[in-house]
Amino acid sequence: MLTRRIGLYIYFKQNKFIRQLRRYGNVVYVNTKQKYLLVYINESELDKTLDHLSKLKYVTKVIESEYRNIKTEYKKHDEGTLSPPYQTS
């Protein structure tokens, strides 16, 4: 069974804290100029992890990824409903 994962964008004050933040989950991406990283964690550990991260002095902001709210199933386009603009009636 696959475990549900959630992405967290963690903003930090200095780049030297990247190593300490790696223990909270799988680090997928690190942006050193804008000082944030993307970490994937288990959905069951979300509350506990957010609690820990909010107590850290070097973490400025934590944002949950909105990927799970994006619609991934689309309807097929009905072929008779819209006429192309180049077609004259």
KENU-55891 format. One record per atom (N, C-alpha, C, O): atom name; x, y, z. Coordinates in nm, 3 decimals, padded with zeros to 5 digits. Example, Ala and Ser with C-alpha at 12.3 -4.5 7.8 and 13.67 -1.06 7.14 Angstrom:
residues 2
DRENKOL  atom       c1       c2       c3
DRENKOL     N   01.319  -00.569   00.780
DRENKOL    CA   01.230  -00.450   00.780
DRENKOL     C   01.320  -00.330   00.780
DRENKOL     O   01.424  -00.332   00.846
DRENKOL     N   01.285  -00.225   00.708
DRENKOL    CA   01.367  -00.106   00.714
DRENKOL     C   01.290   00.003   00.787
DRENKOL     O   01.341   00.114   00.804
end
This chain:
residues 89
DRENKOL  atom       c1       c2       c3
DRENKOL     N   00.084  -00.118   00.000
DRENKOL    CA   00.000   00.000   00.000
DRENKOL     C   00.088   00.125   00.000
DRENKOL     O   00.187   00.132   00.074
DRENKOL     N   00.052   00.221  -00.083
DRENKOL    CA   00.129   00.344  -00.091
DRENKOL     C   00.087   00.439   00.020
DRENKOL     O  -00.031   00.455   00.048
DRENKOL     N   00.185   00.502   00.081
DRENKOL    CA   00.154   00.601   00.183
DRENKOL     C   00.134   00.736   00.115
DRENKOL     O   00.206   00.770   00.021
DRENKOL     N   00.039   00.812   00.164
DRENKOL    CA   00.014   00.944   00.107
DRENKOL     C   00.122   01.039   00.157
DRENKOL     O   00.155   01.042   00.275
DRENKOL     N   00.176   01.117   00.063
DRENKOL    CA   00.284   01.210   00.094
DRENKOL     C   00.237   01.353   00.067
DRENKOL     O   00.153   01.377  -00.020
DRENKOL     N   00.292   01.445   00.142
DRENKOL    CA   00.259   01.586   00.128
DRENKOL     C   00.389   01.665   00.115
DRENKOL     O   00.486   01.639   00.185
DRENKOL     N   00.388   01.761   00.024
DRENKOL    CA   00.504   01.847   00.006
DRENKOL     C   00.495   01.969   00.096
DRENKOL     O   00.389   02.030   00.109
DRENKOL     N   00.606   02.004   00.157
DRENKOL    CA   00.614   02.124   00.241
DRENKOL     C   00.724   02.214   00.187
DRENKOL     O   00.837   02.169   00.164
DRENKOL     N   00.692   02.339   00.167
DRENKOL    CA   00.793   02.439   00.133
DRENKOL     C   00.836   02.504   00.263
DRENKOL     O   00.755   02.567   00.332
DRENKOL     N   00.963   02.490   00.296
DRENKOL    CA   01.016   02.543   00.422
DRENKOL     C   01.113   02.656   00.389
DRENKOL     O   01.214   02.636   00.321
DRENKOL     N   01.081   02.775   00.437
DRENKOL    CA   01.169   02.891   00.419
DRENKOL     C   01.255   02.906   00.544
DRENKOL     O   01.206   02.895   00.656
DRENKOL     N   01.384   02.932   00.523
DRENKOL    CA   01.477   02.942   00.635
DRENKOL     C   01.559   03.069   00.624
DRENKOL     O   01.558   03.136   00.520
DRENKOL     N   01.631   03.103   00.732
DRENKOL    CA   01.703   03.230   00.738
DRENKOL     C   01.840   03.224   00.671
DRENKOL     O   01.880   03.318   00.603
DRENKOL     N   01.913   03.114   00.689
DRENKOL    CA   02.047   03.101   00.633
DRENKOL     C   02.064   02.963   00.572
DRENKOL     O   02.002   02.867   00.615
DRENKOL     N   02.151   02.955   00.472
DRENKOL    CA   02.173   02.829   00.401
DRENKOL     C   02.239   02.722   00.487
DRENKOL     O   02.231   02.603   00.453
DRENKOL     N   02.302   02.759   00.594
DRENKOL    CA   02.370   02.660   00.677
DRENKOL     C   02.273   02.567   00.750
DRENKOL     O   02.315   02.466   00.806
DRENKOL     N   02.143   02.600   00.750
DRENKOL    CA   02.044   02.518   00.818
DRENKOL     C   01.982   02.410   00.730
DRENKOL     O   01.894   02.337   00.774
DRENKOL     N   02.027   02.400   00.606
DRENKOL    CA   01.972   02.299   00.514
DRENKOL     C   01.996   02.159   00.569
DRENKOL     O   01.907   02.074   00.563
DRENKOL     N   02.113   02.136   00.623
DRENKOL    CA   02.147   02.003   00.675
DRENKOL     C   02.055   01.961   00.790
DRENKOL     O   02.015   01.845   00.798
DRENKOL     N   02.022   02.055   00.878
DRENKOL    CA   01.934   02.022   00.990
DRENKOL     C   01.791   01.994   00.943
DRENKOL     O   01.721   01.913   01.003
DRENKOL     N   01.748   02.060   00.836
DRENKOL    CA   01.612   02.041   00.786
DRENKOL     C   01.594   01.911   00.709
DRENKOL     O   01.480   01.868   00.687
DRENKOL     N   01.702   01.848   00.668
DRENKOL    CA   01.693   01.722   00.593
DRENKOL     C   01.634   01.608   00.676
DRENKOL     O   01.583   01.512   00.619
DRENKOL     N   01.639   01.617   00.807
DRENKOL    CA   01.590   01.506   00.890
DRENKOL     C   01.438   01.502   00.900
DRENKOL     O   01.383   01.405   00.953
DRENKOL     N   01.369   01.603   00.850
DRENKOL    CA   01.223   01.607   00.860
DRENKOL     C   01.154   01.535   00.745
DRENKOL     O   01.032   01.515   00.752
DRENKOL     N   01.225   01.495   00.641
DRENKOL    CA   01.163   01.423   00.530
DRENKOL     C   01.258   01.413   00.412
DRENKOL     O   01.378   01.440   00.424
DRENKOL     N   01.203   01.374   00.298
DRENKOL    CA   01.283   01.363   00.176
DRENKOL     C   01.295   01.500   00.110
DRENKOL     O   01.195   01.557   00.066
DRENKOL     N   01.417   01.552   00.104
DRENKOL    CA   01.440   01.682   00.041
DRENKOL     C   01.448   01.659  -00.110
DRENKOL     O   01.530   01.581  -00.158
DRENKOL     N   01.361   01.728  -00.183
DRENKOL    CA   01.354   01.712  -00.328
DRENKOL     C   01.424   01.827  -00.398
DRENKOL     O   01.490   01.807  -00.500
DRENKOL     N   01.409   01.947  -00.346
DRENKOL    CA   01.463   02.065  -00.413
DRENKOL     C   01.508   02.166  -00.308
DRENKOL     O   01.442   02.185  -00.206
DRENKOL     N   01.621   02.231  -00.336
DRENKOL    CA   01.672   02.337  -00.248
DRENKOL     C   01.704   02.458  -00.334
DRENKOL     O   01.776   02.447  -00.434
DRENKOL     N   01.652   02.573  -00.297
DRENKOL    CA   01.683   02.699  -00.364
DRENKOL     C   01.761   02.783  -00.264
DRENKOL     O   01.706   02.832  -00.166
DRENKOL     N   01.891   02.800  -00.291
DRENKOL    CA   01.976   02.870  -00.195
DRENKOL     C   01.965   03.022  -00.208
DRENKOL     O   01.993   03.094  -00.113
DRENKOL     N   01.924   03.072  -00.325
DRENKOL    CA   01.909   03.217  -00.339
DRENKOL     C   01.785   03.268  -00.267
DRENKOL     O   01.791   03.369  -00.197
DRENKOL     N   01.673   03.198  -00.284
DRENKOL    CA   01.550   03.241  -00.218
DRENKOL     C   01.532   03.174  -00.082
DRENKOL     O   01.436   03.203  -00.011
DRENKOL     N   01.622   03.088  -00.045
DRENKOL    CA   01.630   03.024   00.087
DRENKOL     C   01.504   02.946   00.124
DRENKOL     O   01.439   02.975   00.224
DRENKOL     N   01.472   02.848   00.042
DRENKOL    CA   01.364   02.756   00.075
DRENKOL     C   01.398   02.619   00.021
DRENKOL     O   01.484   02.604  -00.066
DRENKOL     N   01.330   02.518   00.073
DRENKOL    CA   01.346   02.383   00.022
DRENKOL     C   01.211   02.313   00.021
DRENKOL     O   01.119   02.351   00.093
DRENKOL     N   01.201   02.210  -00.064
DRENKOL    CA   01.080   02.131  -00.076
DRENKOL     C   01.107   01.995  -00.014
DRENKOL     O   01.200   01.926  -00.054
DRENKOL     N   01.025   01.958   00.083
DRENKOL    CA   01.040   01.833   00.156
DRENKOL     C   00.910   01.755   00.144
DRENKOL     O   00.802   01.813   00.158
DRENKOL     N   00.919   01.625   00.118
DRENKOL    CA   00.801   01.538   00.119
DRENKOL     C   00.799   01.459   00.249
DRENKOL     O   00.899   01.400   00.288
DRENKOL     N   00.681   01.460   00.315
DRENKOL    CA   00.664   01.386   00.440
DRENKOL     C   00.539   01.301   00.430
DRENKOL     O   00.455   01.323   00.343
DRENKOL     N   00.526   01.204   00.521
DRENKOL    CA   00.404   01.123   00.527
DRENKOL     C   00.289   01.209   00.579
DRENKOL     O   00.307   01.295   00.664
DRENKOL     N   00.170   01.182   00.525
DRENKOL    CA   00.054   01.260   00.565
DRENKOL     C   00.020   01.239   00.713
DRENKOL     O  -00.031   01.329   00.779
DRENKOL     N   00.050   01.120   00.764
DRENKOL    CA   00.020   01.091   00.905
DRENKOL     C   00.109   01.171   01.000
DRENKOL     O   00.071   01.193   01.115
DRENKOL     N   00.225   01.215   00.955
DRENKOL    CA   00.318   01.289   01.039
DRENKOL     C   00.309   01.440   01.019
DRENKOL     O   00.394   01.514   01.069
DRENKOL     N   00.209   01.487   00.948
DRENKOL    CA   00.201   01.628   00.911
DRENKOL     C   00.190   01.719   01.034
DRENKOL     O   00.266   01.815   01.046
DRENKOL     N   00.097   01.691   01.124
DRENKOL    CA   00.077   01.778   01.240
DRENKOL     C   00.200   01.783   01.330
DRENKOL     O   00.240   01.889   01.377
DRENKOL     N   00.260   01.667   01.351
DRENKOL    CA   00.379   01.661   01.437
DRENKOL     C   00.495   01.739   01.375
DRENKOL     O   00.567   01.811   01.445
DRENKOL     N   00.513   01.725   01.244
DRENKOL    CA   00.622   01.794   01.176
DRENKOL     C   00.601   01.945   01.173
DRENKOL     O   00.695   02.021   01.195
DRENKOL     N   00.478   01.988   01.148
DRENKOL    CA   00.450   02.132   01.148
DRENKOL     C   00.473   02.192   01.286
DRENKOL     O   00.517   02.306   01.298
DRENKOL     N   00.442   02.115   01.390
DRENKOL    CA   00.466   02.160   01.527
DRENKOL     C   00.616   02.181   01.552
DRENKOL     O   00.657   02.284   01.606
DRENKOL     N   00.696   02.083   01.512
DRENKOL    CA   00.841   02.093   01.531
DRENKOL     C   00.899   02.210   01.452
DRENKOL     O   00.981   02.286   01.504
DRENKOL     N   00.856   02.225   01.327
DRENKOL    CA   00.913   02.329   01.242
DRENKOL     C   00.876   02.468   01.290
DRENKOL     O   00.955   02.562   01.276
DRENKOL     N   00.758   02.484   01.347
DRENKOL    CA   00.717   02.616   01.395
DRENKOL     C   00.797   02.661   01.517
DRENKOL     O   00.806   02.780   01.545
DRENKOL     N   00.855   02.567   01.589
DRENKOL    CA   00.934   02.600   01.707
DRENKOL     C   01.079   02.636   01.675
DRENKOL     O   01.149   02.690   01.760
DRENKOL     N   01.124   02.606   01.553
DRENKOL    CA   01.263   02.634   01.516
DRENKOL     C   01.282   02.783   01.487
DRENKOL     O   01.200   02.844   01.419
DRENKOL     N   01.391   02.839   01.539
DRENKOL    CA   01.416   02.982   01.522
DRENKOL     C   01.459   03.017   01.381
DRENKOL     O   01.434   03.128   01.334
DRENKOL     N   01.523   02.925   01.313
DRENKOL    CA   01.575   02.955   01.180
DRENKOL     C   01.475   02.929   01.068
DRENKOL     O   01.507   02.952   00.951
DRENKOL     N   01.355   02.883   01.099
DRENKOL    CA   01.250   02.864   00.999
DRENKOL     C   01.160   02.987   01.001
DRENKOL     O   01.105   03.023   01.106
DRENKOL     N   01.145   03.051   00.884
DRENKOL    CA   01.063   03.172   00.878
DRENKOL     C   00.919   03.144   00.838
DRENKOL     O   00.827   03.210   00.886
DRENKOL     N   00.898   03.044   00.749
DRENKOL    CA   00.763   03.018   00.700
DRENKOL     C   00.756   02.875   00.649
DRENKOL     O   00.852   02.824   00.593
DRENKOL     N   00.640   02.810   00.668
DRENKOL    CA   00.615   02.675   00.617
DRENKOL     C   00.484   02.678   00.540
DRENKOL     O   00.381   02.722   00.592
DRENKOL     N   00.488   02.632   00.415
DRENKOL    CA   00.369   02.631   00.330
DRENKOL     C   00.346   02.488   00.281
DRENKOL     O   00.438   02.422   00.234
DRENKOL     N   00.221   02.442   00.293
DRENKOL    CA   00.185   02.310   00.239
DRENKOL     C   00.166   02.321   00.089
DRENKOL     O   00.114   02.421   00.040
DRENKOL     N   00.206   02.219   00.018
DRENKOL    CA   00.188   02.215  -00.127
DRENKOL     C   00.040   02.201  -00.160
DRENKOL     O  -00.033   02.129  -00.092
DRENKOL     N  -00.004   02.269  -00.264
DRENKOL    CA  -00.144   02.265  -00.307
DRENKOL     C  -00.167   02.158  -00.413
DRENKOL     O  -00.273   02.156  -00.475
DRENKOL     N  -00.072   02.070  -00.434
DRENKOL    CA  -00.082   01.970  -00.540
DRENKOL     C  -00.202   01.878  -00.522
DRENKOL     O  -00.265   01.839  -00.621
DRENKOL     N  -00.235   01.842  -00.400
DRENKOL    CA  -00.347   01.750  -00.378
DRENKOL     C  -00.481   01.816  -00.405
DRENKOL     O  -00.581   01.746  -00.419
DRENKOL     N  -00.487   01.949  -00.413
DRENKOL    CA  -00.611   02.020  -00.443
DRENKOL     C  -00.632   02.045  -00.592
DRENKOL     O  -00.738   02.092  -00.633
DRENKOL     N  -00.532   02.014  -00.673
DRENKOL    CA  -00.543   02.035  -00.817
DRENKOL     C  -00.622   01.922  -00.880
DRENKOL     O  -00.602   01.805  -00.848
DRENKOL     N  -00.713   01.959  -00.969
DRENKOL    CA  -00.795   01.860  -01.038
DRENKOL     C  -00.708   01.785  -01.139
DRENKOL     O  -00.642   01.848  -01.222
DRENKOL     N  -00.705   01.652  -01.132
DRENKOL    CA  -00.622   01.573  -01.222
DRENKOL     C  -00.701   01.493  -01.323
DRENKOL     O  -00.643   01.429  -01.411
DRENKOL     N  -00.833   01.496  -01.314
DRENKOL    CA  -00.917   01.425  -01.410
DRENKOL     C  -00.993   01.528  -01.491
DRENKOL     O  -01.055   01.619  -01.436
DRENKOL     N  -00.988   01.513  -01.622
DRENKOL    CA  -01.050   01.609  -01.711
DRENKOL     C  -01.154   01.542  -01.798
DRENKOL     O  -01.142   01.424  -01.830
DRENKOL     N  -01.256   01.617  -01.835
DRENKOL    CA  -01.359   01.567  -01.925
DRENKOL     C  -01.308   01.577  -02.068
DRENKOL     O  -01.227   01.664  -02.100
DRENKOL     N  -01.356   01.487  -02.153
DRENKOL    CA  -01.320   01.496  -02.293
DRENKOL     C  -01.399   01.608  -02.358
DRENKOL     O  -01.513   01.637  -02.320
DRENKOL     N  -01.338   01.670  -02.456
DRENKOL    CA  -01.402   01.779  -02.528
DRENKOL     C  -01.508   01.721  -02.621
DRENKOL     O  -01.478   01.632  -02.700
DRENKOL     N  -01.632   01.771  -02.614
DRENKOL    CA  -01.737   01.728  -02.705
DRENKOL     C  -01.711   01.789  -02.841
DRENKOL     O  -01.690   01.910  -02.853
DRENKOL     N  -01.712   01.706  -02.943
DRENKOL    CA  -01.669   01.753  -03.073
DRENKOL     C  -01.774   01.831  -03.148
DRENKOL     O  -01.736   01.885  -03.252
DRENKOL     N  -01.892   01.846  -03.115
DRENKOL    CA  -01.987   01.922  -03.194
DRENKOL     C  -02.030   02.051  -03.128
DRENKOL     O  -02.108   02.126  -03.187
DRENKOL     N  -01.984   02.078  -03.010
DRENKOL    CA  -02.036   02.192  -02.935
DRENKOL     C  -01.975   02.324  -02.977
DRENKOL     O  -02.045   02.425  -02.982
DRENKOL     N  -01.847   02.326  -03.006
DRENKOL    CA  -01.781   02.451  -03.042
DRENKOL     C  -01.734   02.444  -03.187
DRENKOL     O  -01.673   02.345  -03.228
DRENKOL     N  -01.761   02.548  -03.263
DRENKOL    CA  -01.711   02.551  -03.400
DRENKOL     C  -01.584   02.634  -03.403
DRENKOL     O  -01.576   02.736  -03.334
DRENKOL     N  -01.485   02.591  -03.480
DRENKOL    CA  -01.361   02.668  -03.489
DRENKOL     C  -01.386   02.806  -03.548
DRENKOL     O  -01.481   02.822  -03.625
DRENKOL     N  -01.305   02.905  -03.516
DRENKOL    CA  -01.327   03.042  -03.564
DRENKOL     C  -01.311   03.056  -03.715
DRENKOL     O  -01.367   03.149  -03.774
DRENKOL     N  -01.237   02.968  -03.777
DRENKOL    CA  -01.215   02.979  -03.922
DRENKOL     C  -01.328   02.918  -04.002
DRENKOL     O  -01.330   02.931  -04.125
DRENKOL     N  -01.420   02.852  -03.939
DRENKOL    CA  -01.530   02.786  -04.008
DRENKOL     C  -01.647   02.884  -04.023
DRENKOL     O  -01.688   02.947  -03.925
DRENKOL     N  -01.700   02.897  -04.143
DRENKOL    CA  -01.814   02.987  -04.165
DRENKOL     C  -01.941   02.906  -04.180
DRENKOL     O  -01.939   02.797  -04.237
DRENKOL     N  -02.048   02.957  -04.129
DRENKOL    CA  -02.176   02.885  -04.134
DRENKOL     C  -02.261   02.935  -04.248
DRENKOL     O  -02.372   02.886  -04.268
end
